[in-house]
């Protein structure tokens, strides 16, 4: 789970180093001589049968990476968090960098572990490590081999397993734009600050509609209320625990989707020069990639 397994590297003159975020010595070897460290490795699942393992990967793993970066004497340490740790609700149309959740607001083991990891990163910054935090929205595009939670959603849609929708929403960004945003943060970001890297805010209904247009798979036309989705989340939780397979929906994913999770990228645009592109072409590439890989 902690093993770093790159799918492809689009940078020339790069040297691959393999490591494990739960193996401090491997991280020290991997970061030796580095000027910048980008920590993106994480256990990214909304459904888990083992919260302790998730916390170990996301919290202790972050601590190990930070320690290795400190020993390497890096000039910038970019810690990738998630936009899921930002507050959502009806009082504000879009979350910004000031709207960090408290632990009691965390939905599920994933959010809690990432909040803890953020605190570990900021504590390291207070002790002198030049940390910048990235709050990443849902990344899309080709190469999602695991897949990510948003990739899992797209695959289930392409398989015809998304018969209904809810009044939810999300922010999606091309993974290549997000990668460029990380580099911009290292180049122009202010140490001790956090930056949201997102793309387009879009309702779940419209998101599924775009997927339908691009794939030829019919998009759902039936809206279900939140109370019914909770029942589906309970059923998914039971099914997932019995089969040890990720369900279409679990309690954490349903609760996370109670409100649209829109974010503001104004700070990243203003301070970093971040300019993400439209998502439609990215979704087309992701659909084609999943089909080419036989994942749908």
Secondary structure as GFF3:
##gff-version 3
##sequence-region A 1 296
A	DSSP	alpha_helix	24	31	.	.	.	ID=ss1
A	DSSP	beta_strand	36	39	.	.	.	ID=ss2
A	DSSP	alpha_helix	51	55	.	.	.	ID=ss3
A	DSSP	pi_helix	56	60	.	.	.	ID=ss4
A	DSSP	alpha_helix	61	72	.	.	.	ID=ss5
A	DSSP	beta_strand	76	82	.	.	.	ID=ss6
A	DSSP	three_ten_helix	83	85	.	.	.	ID=ss7
A	DSSP	three_ten_helix	103	105	.	.	.	ID=ss8
A	DSSP	alpha_helix	108	126	.	.	.	ID=ss9
A	DSSP	beta_strand	131	136	.	.	.	ID=ss10
A	DSSP	beta_strand	138	140	.	.	.	ID=ss11
A	DSSP	alpha_helix	149	158	.	.	.	ID=ss12
A	DSSP	beta_strand	164	165	.	.	.	ID=ss13
A	DSSP	beta_strand	169	174	.	.	.	ID=ss14
A	DSSP	alpha_helix	175	188	.	.	.	ID=ss15
A	DSSP	beta_strand	194	197	.	.	.	ID=ss16
A	DSSP	beta_strand	200	203	.	.	.	ID=ss17
A	DSSP	alpha_helix	204	215	.	.	.	ID=ss18
A	DSSP	beta_strand	222	223	.	.	.	ID=ss19
A	DSSP	alpha_helix	226	243	.	.	.	ID=ss20
A	DSSP	alpha_helix	251	256	.	.	.	ID=ss21
A	DSSP	alpha_helix	266	272	.	.	.	ID=ss22
A	DSSP	alpha_helix	280	292	.	.	.	ID=ss23
###
